[in-house]
Amino acid sequence: MLKFKLLAVMSLIALAACQPRTAPQLGTDGQPLPVAYRIDQREAAEIPGRVLQQINMLRANTGAAPLTLNPQLSAAALAHSRDMAAQNRAWHWGSDGSSPLDRVRAQGYFGHVVGENISETYENDIQTLNAWMAERDTRDVIMDPAATNLGIAWYQEPSGKVWWTLLTGA
């Protein structure tokens, strides 16, 4: 009986190894095409805390104080993410000409705006954070020791494209 079970398990393993593997689709440049990252409800609930945790770990490595999530900054970030999608371009100005300062004031945040990072991508929150950390200007917004508050939000189009906005303030 033991031999029969062992033979059955080995047969299943062998059959599983024979299944064709789907190769990633390649673009005209020969590189794999990006796969859209889909944000579901569970993921949406986890993103702000995950980003905050990652940023605070990075800041701790430099001796900078941790940030706290701020609902007004997050509301301003969400409004800007939606507006960038409507404009179909990633930039720091709203379709109404508003600046980051105008947007946070409209949401009731009356602290100092340290900076704003934006992104138009198909990547998840951690990949986007890594891209921001790879560039000096966007890294400086995240790592500025004067910052005490964080707002993070996104808008995902049906195509899967994600418009990210991160705001820091004090």
BALOBA-1460 file (C-alpha; in Angstrom, 3 decimals):
// residues 170
<rec num="1" residu="m" x="0.000" y="0.000" z="0.000"/>
<rec num="2" residu="l" x="2.832" y="2.391" z="0.828"/>
<rec num="3" residu="k" x="4.459" y="1.690" z="-2.546"/>
<rec num="4" residu="f" x="1.177" y="2.439" z="-4.326"/>
<rec num="5" residu="k" x="0.799" y="5.818" z="-2.524"/>
<rec num="6" residu="l" x="4.410" y="6.705" z="-3.263"/>
<rec num="7" residu="l" x="3.946" y="5.771" z="-6.924"/>
<rec num="8" residu="a" x="0.755" y="7.880" z="-7.106"/>
<rec num="9" residu="v" x="2.466" y="10.931" z="-5.582"/>
<rec num="10" residu="m" x="5.483" y="10.568" z="-7.861"/>
<rec num="11" residu="s" x="3.173" y="10.298" z="-10.893"/>
<rec num="12" residu="l" x="1.380" y="13.505" z="-9.924"/>
<rec num="13" residu="i" x="4.689" y="15.318" z="-9.506"/>
<rec num="14" residu="a" x="5.880" y="14.079" z="-12.894"/>
<rec num="15" residu="l" x="2.636" y="15.164" z="-14.565"/>
<rec num="16" residu="a" x="2.787" y="18.586" z="-12.977"/>
<rec num="17" residu="a" x="6.289" y="19.075" z="-14.338"/>
<rec num="18" residu="c" x="5.060" y="18.306" z="-17.861"/>
<rec num="19" residu="q" x="2.453" y="21.090" z="-17.933"/>
<rec num="20" residu="p" x="3.347" y="23.895" z="-20.299"/>
<rec num="21" residu="r" x="4.460" y="27.102" z="-18.673"/>
<rec num="22" residu="t" x="3.148" y="30.326" z="-20.088"/>
<rec num="23" residu="a" x="5.975" y="32.568" z="-21.177"/>
<rec num="24" residu="p" x="5.567" y="36.268" z="-20.509"/>
<rec num="25" residu="q" x="4.412" y="38.345" z="-23.456"/>
<rec num="26" residu="l" x="7.281" y="40.273" z="-25.017"/>
<rec num="27" residu="g" x="7.182" y="43.789" z="-26.392"/>
<rec num="28" residu="t" x="8.807" y="44.959" z="-29.604"/>
<rec num="29" residu="d" x="12.016" y="45.580" z="-27.661"/>
<rec num="30" residu="g" x="12.142" y="41.931" z="-26.566"/>
<rec num="31" residu="q" x="11.459" y="42.805" z="-22.922"/>
<rec num="32" residu="p" x="8.492" y="41.363" z="-21.002"/>
<rec num="33" residu="l" x="5.400" y="43.563" z="-21.138"/>
<rec num="34" residu="p" x="4.358" y="44.937" z="-17.751"/>
<rec num="35" residu="v" x="1.548" y="43.136" z="-15.999"/>
<rec num="36" residu="a" x="-0.970" y="45.508" z="-14.487"/>
<rec num="37" residu="y" x="-1.103" y="45.461" z="-10.723"/>
<rec num="38" residu="r" x="-4.736" y="45.372" z="-9.591"/>
<rec num="39" residu="i" x="-5.707" y="47.039" z="-6.328"/>
<rec num="40" residu="d" x="-8.607" y="45.204" z="-4.712"/>
<rec num="41" residu="q" x="-10.439" y="46.240" z="-1.516"/>
<rec num="42" residu="r" x="-8.140" y="44.225" z="0.756"/>
<rec num="43" residu="e" x="-5.057" y="45.687" z="-0.878"/>
<rec num="44" residu="a" x="-6.496" y="49.207" z="-0.737"/>
<rec num="45" residu="a" x="-6.940" y="48.878" z="3.020"/>
<rec num="46" residu="e" x="-3.334" y="47.696" z="3.470"/>
<rec num="47" residu="i" x="-1.479" y="50.164" z="1.230"/>
<rec num="48" residu="p" x="-1.404" y="53.268" z="3.482"/>
<rec num="49" residu="g" x="-0.077" y="51.360" z="6.486"/>
<rec num="50" residu="r" x="2.419" y="49.410" z="4.389"/>
<rec num="51" residu="v" x="3.793" y="52.566" z="2.751"/>
<rec num="52" residu="l" x="3.977" y="54.332" z="6.110"/>
<rec num="53" residu="q" x="5.831" y="51.368" z="7.641"/>
<rec num="54" residu="q" x="8.339" y="51.217" z="4.768"/>
<rec num="55" residu="i" x="8.964" y="54.968" z="4.859"/>
<rec num="56" residu="n" x="9.411" y="54.992" z="8.620"/>
<rec num="57" residu="m" x="11.939" y="52.134" z="8.382"/>
<rec num="58" residu="l" x="13.882" y="54.111" z="5.778"/>
<rec num="59" residu="r" x="13.722" y="57.271" z="7.871"/>
<rec num="60" residu="a" x="14.828" y="55.398" z="11.007"/>
<rec num="61" residu="n" x="17.998" y="54.346" z="9.182"/>
<rec num="62" residu="t" x="18.955" y="58.015" z="8.862"/>
<rec num="63" residu="g" x="17.794" y="59.087" z="12.312"/>
<rec num="64" residu="a" x="14.776" y="60.994" z="10.964"/>
<rec num="65" residu="a" x="11.615" y="60.967" z="13.058"/>
<rec num="66" residu="p" x="8.747" y="58.730" z="11.928"/>
<rec num="67" residu="l" x="5.834" y="60.139" z="9.951"/>
<rec num="68" residu="t" x="2.164" y="59.750" z="10.842"/>
<rec num="69" residu="l" x="-0.665" y="59.336" z="8.352"/>
<rec num="70" residu="n" x="-2.732" y="62.468" z="7.973"/>
<rec num="71" residu="p" x="-6.279" y="62.182" z="6.570"/>
<rec num="72" residu="q" x="-6.272" y="65.704" z="5.094"/>
<rec num="73" residu="l" x="-3.018" y="65.072" z="3.217"/>
<rec num="74" residu="s" x="-4.370" y="61.726" z="2.000"/>
<rec num="75" residu="a" x="-7.604" y="63.400" z="0.810"/>
<rec num="76" residu="a" x="-5.564" y="66.002" z="-1.109"/>
<rec num="77" residu="a" x="-3.433" y="63.199" z="-2.582"/>
<rec num="78" residu="l" x="-6.540" y="61.321" z="-3.712"/>
<rec num="79" residu="a" x="-8.023" y="64.418" z="-5.333"/>
<rec num="80" residu="h" x="-4.778" y="65.011" z="-7.219"/>
<rec num="81" residu="s" x="-4.441" y="61.362" z="-8.315"/>
<rec num="82" residu="r" x="-7.949" y="61.493" z="-9.802"/>
<rec num="83" residu="d" x="-7.223" y="64.842" z="-11.435"/>
<rec num="84" residu="m" x="-3.969" y="63.606" z="-13.004"/>
<rec num="85" residu="a" x="-5.868" y="60.644" z="-14.471"/>
<rec num="86" residu="a" x="-8.514" y="63.008" z="-15.891"/>
<rec num="87" residu="q" x="-5.757" y="65.168" z="-17.411"/>
<rec num="88" residu="n" x="-3.871" y="62.056" z="-18.540"/>
<rec num="89" residu="r" x="-0.561" y="63.449" z="-17.380"/>
<rec num="90" residu="a" x="1.520" y="63.230" z="-14.238"/>
<rec num="91" residu="w" x="2.404" y="66.685" z="-13.033"/>
<rec num="92" residu="h" x="2.126" y="68.770" z="-9.909"/>
<rec num="93" residu="w" x="-0.577" y="71.188" z="-11.130"/>
<rec num="94" residu="g" x="-4.288" y="70.554" z="-10.930"/>
<rec num="95" residu="s" x="-6.565" y="71.005" z="-13.935"/>
<rec num="96" residu="d" x="-7.799" y="74.163" z="-12.177"/>
<rec num="97" residu="g" x="-4.228" y="75.479" z="-11.798"/>
<rec num="98" residu="s" x="-4.014" y="74.416" z="-8.141"/>
<rec num="99" residu="s" x="-0.689" y="73.730" z="-6.476"/>
<rec num="100" residu="p" x="0.004" y="71.117" z="-3.778"/>
<rec num="101" residu="l" x="-0.422" y="73.891" z="-1.182"/>
<rec num="102" residu="d" x="-3.809" y="74.888" z="-2.638"/>
<rec num="103" residu="r" x="-4.991" y="71.266" z="-2.567"/>
<rec num="104" residu="v" x="-3.992" y="70.569" z="1.040"/>
<rec num="105" residu="r" x="-5.534" y="73.860" z="2.207"/>
<rec num="106" residu="a" x="-8.790" y="72.897" z="0.454"/>
<rec num="107" residu="q" x="-8.790" y="69.668" z="2.511"/>
<rec num="108" residu="g" x="-8.257" y="71.521" z="5.808"/>
<rec num="109" residu="y" x="-4.519" y="70.920" z="6.310"/>
<rec num="110" residu="f" x="-2.916" y="74.100" z="7.572"/>
<rec num="111" residu="g" x="0.576" y="72.815" z="8.290"/>
<rec num="112" residu="h" x="3.634" y="73.340" z="6.117"/>
<rec num="113" residu="v" x="3.749" y="71.323" z="2.878"/>
<rec num="114" residu="v" x="7.179" y="69.694" z="2.646"/>
<rec num="115" residu="g" x="6.733" y="68.083" z="-0.759"/>
<rec num="116" residu="e" x="4.746" y="66.027" z="-3.214"/>
<rec num="117" residu="n" x="5.710" y="62.929" z="-5.205"/>
<rec num="118" residu="i" x="3.656" y="61.722" z="-8.148"/>
<rec num="119" residu="s" x="3.771" y="58.714" z="-10.435"/>
<rec num="120" residu="e" x="1.946" y="57.283" z="-13.436"/>
<rec num="121" residu="t" x="2.643" y="53.559" z="-13.492"/>
<rec num="122" residu="y" x="1.388" y="49.992" z="-13.579"/>
<rec num="123" residu="e" x="3.473" y="49.156" z="-10.490"/>
<rec num="124" residu="n" x="2.396" y="48.526" z="-6.922"/>
<rec num="125" residu="d" x="2.982" y="50.791" z="-3.937"/>
<rec num="126" residu="i" x="6.330" y="49.301" z="-2.912"/>
<rec num="127" residu="q" x="7.730" y="49.354" z="-6.466"/>
<rec num="128" residu="t" x="6.605" y="52.973" z="-6.752"/>
<rec num="129" residu="l" x="8.207" y="53.825" z="-3.406"/>
<rec num="130" residu="n" x="11.441" y="52.160" z="-4.576"/>
<rec num="131" residu="a" x="11.373" y="54.250" z="-7.767"/>
<rec num="132" residu="w" x="10.902" y="57.424" z="-5.702"/>
<rec num="133" residu="m" x="13.783" y="56.428" z="-3.435"/>
<rec num="134" residu="a" x="16.031" y="55.919" z="-6.469"/>
<rec num="135" residu="e" x="15.753" y="59.594" z="-7.478"/>
<rec num="136" residu="r" x="17.242" y="62.357" z="-5.362"/>
<rec num="137" residu="d" x="14.384" y="64.875" z="-5.676"/>
<rec num="138" residu="t" x="11.628" y="62.413" z="-4.766"/>
<rec num="139" residu="r" x="13.767" y="60.735" z="-2.087"/>
<rec num="140" residu="d" x="14.318" y="64.152" z="-0.473"/>
<rec num="141" residu="v" x="10.539" y="64.624" z="-0.126"/>
<rec num="142" residu="i" x="10.263" y="61.303" z="1.729"/>
<rec num="143" residu="m" x="13.390" y="61.662" z="3.842"/>
<rec num="144" residu="d" x="13.185" y="65.374" z="4.749"/>
<rec num="145" residu="p" x="13.714" y="65.520" z="8.531"/>
<rec num="146" residu="a" x="11.276" y="68.447" z="8.764"/>
<rec num="147" residu="a" x="8.360" y="66.238" z="7.655"/>
<rec num="148" residu="t" x="6.055" y="64.822" z="10.318"/>
<rec num="149" residu="n" x="2.914" y="63.926" z="8.326"/>
<rec num="150" residu="l" x="2.233" y="61.712" z="5.330"/>
<rec num="151" residu="g" x="-0.616" y="61.484" z="2.870"/>
<rec num="152" residu="i" x="-0.707" y="58.698" z="0.271"/>
<rec num="153" residu="a" x="-3.395" y="57.947" z="-2.292"/>
<rec num="154" residu="w" x="-3.930" y="56.617" z="-5.793"/>
<rec num="155" residu="y" x="-6.446" y="56.304" z="-8.548"/>
<rec num="156" residu="q" x="-6.498" y="53.158" z="-10.688"/>
<rec num="157" residu="e" x="-7.948" y="53.316" z="-14.190"/>
<rec num="158" residu="p" x="-9.862" y="50.340" z="-15.619"/>
<rec num="159" residu="s" x="-6.775" y="49.657" z="-17.780"/>
<rec num="160" residu="g" x="-4.781" y="49.054" z="-14.589"/>
<rec num="161" residu="k" x="-2.719" y="52.252" z="-14.780"/>
<rec num="162" residu="v" x="-2.206" y="53.711" z="-11.306"/>
<rec num="163" residu="w" x="-1.779" y="57.405" z="-10.575"/>
<rec num="164" residu="w" x="0.052" y="57.751" z="-7.240"/>
<rec num="165" residu="t" x="0.367" y="60.884" z="-5.099"/>
<rec num="166" residu="l" x="2.380" y="61.157" z="-1.881"/>
<rec num="167" residu="l" x="2.378" y="64.344" z="0.204"/>
<rec num="168" residu="t" x="4.526" y="65.178" z="3.203"/>
<rec num="169" residu="g" x="3.931" y="68.008" z="5.622"/>
<rec num="170" residu="a" x="4.788" y="69.313" z="9.052"/>
